[in-house]
Amino acid sequence: MRSKGPKTPVQNRMSRTKRGAAPSVSPATTENTNPSDRHVLLEAMIDHVPDFIYAKDLEGRFLFANRAIVTENGFDSVEELIGLTDYDIHGEAARRAGIPDTEARVMRTGEPDLGYEERAMRGDIDRWLMMSRVPLRDKSGRIIGVVGASRDITQKKASERLLQAQARILEMIVAAARIEDFLEEFVKAIENLATGLACAVRVFDAAAGEPSVYASPALAQHAGLTARISTVGDPGTLGCPADNTALSFDIPASEGSAHGFVWCMLAGRQPDAALVEFIGAAARMAGLAIDRKRAAEHIAFLADHDMLTRLPNRRFLDTRLPEILAAAAKAKRKVGIGFLDLDNFKQINDTLGHSVGDALLSKTAERIAHSLGRHDLVLRVGGDEFVIILERRKDGFESRLQRIRAAVSQPLRIGNYDIKVTCSIGMAFFPEHGESTAEIVAAADLAMYEAKRNGRDGIATFTPRMAEDLRKKFTRIEELRKAVERDEFVLHFQPQVDLLSGRISGVEALVRWQHPVEGLLGPSEFIGLAEETGLIVELGETILQKACRQAQAWVAAGLSPVKMAVNISPRQFQGGLVEQIRSVLRETGLSPSLLEIEITETLIIQDVETSVRIMRAIKQMGVSLALDDFGMGYSCLGMLKTFPLSCMKIDRSFLTHLPEKTKDSAIVSIMIQLAGSLGIDVIAEGVETAEQAAFLRAAGCPYGQGYYFSRAVEAEAIGDMLGKMTTFPTGSSIDPQ
């Protein structure tokens, strides 16, 4: 007799029947019962076990079943089940489940089938059972059937799946997988937790601000659904069956906002608490993975890009340009390289401040980028230097560079300043002017300097003559390195003259290169390269040591002490200059009062606070400070009060037309008066005529320096002048106006 209730194969167990308390059994009871009673007692005990236990004959008919199986299959009593087969109860589902085949094999072979885990379904509900089957034998050992038992291990399997999913997600985080790969595995791990669970992830792209959807194939059946997923809501409004459950979890970001969210749909039932808790934790782990990946991407971006302009940098150029050139060589294409440098940017930066300079660079980068074609590229490779890579197009290379030049030169307003800046561009072509990144960029760089020499605000194309100049430059740099190592530099000294007495008051140390082939070279031949290559730091320290040693030698020889003026480069000023001066004075024994350090306006106003600190430390040692080339920089006169100066040197350009030009005469007179009112000495540079000397003396200028008195000479000649107490002419009397 068949039951009217729903029936499923015994493997597809989904719930346990509520049972009463098991009967109490004591040793006394078992000892006094006969075998028949013990059989009843055993049946009662098995009947109260929550596992599924049964016995079948060789034909697969039930001989025995405990209460769990009876209830699970919808029968009221075990008598209704006895004599039935799985086919009688489950029909075709029994064959699909493979139950009869497994039991037949156990009875045929006599080999038990123990601990087999099997996934069973009843409708949409997922269940796992641990199945065991052993042969049923009579007293003679002959197989007469099969005994089976199964235990519901659904919760155990769910816990295992949670741990496996967690381990897989953590593994992907540690492996720093691509975001796309991580999210794909993430979705698979979530969907594997339960049957009927579909998952999608939406993450917002950090750079573009556009949403990217990573959905599992399980959601493909819901056409267009992933594009409309937004927040938790009624599943029916999203095109899902109304009896489904929709869940949404934010993917948190370390900065407080969300990277996106995880959306899940569970078919036909409510999720349990463990599943909800795990998906929430997984969403947090996804946030960690995205944080980590984006941090790594940001670090990689920093390595290859300039943070001010967001343009690729020189490191990117060294990586990308070889690839572009290789592709062009293979396709027999021409590539144009432009090297752009802003004209007079340093003056703007020093005068208006770094914030204005930075804003100007950012705006310039935007203008260049907007003027480029789709396949062109611009990179910032230095302070105000940009490299432009141009692919071949119909409009040609030079016309595009002209368009860039015009765009850069458009006036713009930054803060309270209206600024117009021009640029000089050098152009070189691959493979005509170079076959490697270094060669082609160097060629464009050299052409840029040619554009500067031609008056700025223009474009120059590389020529073979420039290549020769470049070769000479590299050769000169190598010679300069060796010269520093071999100490091939000597000092000459130009007297600084007291305009009242005509006596030497001090000397300025001027370096010369005693080239082994070319002879004595002036500073214009090498100082610029020394600054460019950084050799000026080592060379500057050598000059300081030699100058102080020579000044002390004159003192030791009994000559009249004179102040030794030494020029300091910007690179020296940025380093440990104070300690360097202290060390040299200690080594040479020179009195600090006989040393004067000359610095320029543009050097000290780059960082006024730091400059004042360094200058005060130098002044505290007893060393004098002179402001060189005054009038050529961009600081206001009021800043003279800020710096602890002892002396101000008027640039030679103001003396050229003295005393003929009234305006120049007036400017020089004002400079002298201003310095005097501040207690600062004045040295006029470039005095070449008696009239200039006389004007300066009449205007109250205490000291002069220039060819009118003496060119820079060797130390021995200065020693003779000091020994003979040489008096220089200071010009005839003249009205300073």
Secondary structure, DSSP 4 states (H G I P E B T S, - for coil): ---SS----TTS--------PPPP--HHHHHT--HHHHHHHHHHHHHT-SSEEEEEETTS-EEEE-HHHHHHTT-SSHHHHTT--HHHHHTHHHHHHTHHHHHHHHHHH---EEEEEEEEEETTEEEEEEEEEEEEE-TTS-EEEEEEEEEE-HHHHHHHHHHHHHHHHHHHHHTT--HHHHHHHHHHHHHTTSTTEEEEEEEE-TTT--EEEEE-GGGTTSTTHHHH--SS--GGGGTS-TTSEEEEEEEE-TTSSEEEEEEEEESSSPPPHHHHHHHHHHHHHHHHHHHHHHHHHHHHHHHHB-TTT--B-HHHHHHHHHHHHHHHHHHT--EEEEEEEETTHHHHHHHH-HHHHHHHHHHHHHHHHHTS-TT-EEEE-SSSEEEEEEE--TT-HHHHHHHHHHHHTS-EEETTEEE---EEEEEEEETTT-SSHHHHHHHHHHHHHHHHHTTSSSEEE--HHHHHHHHHHHHHHHHHHHHHHHT-EEEEEEEEEETTT-BEEEEEEEEEEEETTTEEE-GGGTHHHHHHHTHHHHHHHHHHHHHHHHHHHHHHTTPPP-EEEEE--HHHHHSSHHHHHHHHHHHH---GGGEEEEEEHHHHTTTHHHHHHHHHHHHHTT-EEEEEEETSS---GGGGGTS--SEEEE-GGGTTTTTT-HHHHHHHHHHHHHHHHTT-EEEEE---SHHHHHHHHHTT--EEESTTT---B-HHHHHHHHHHT-B----------
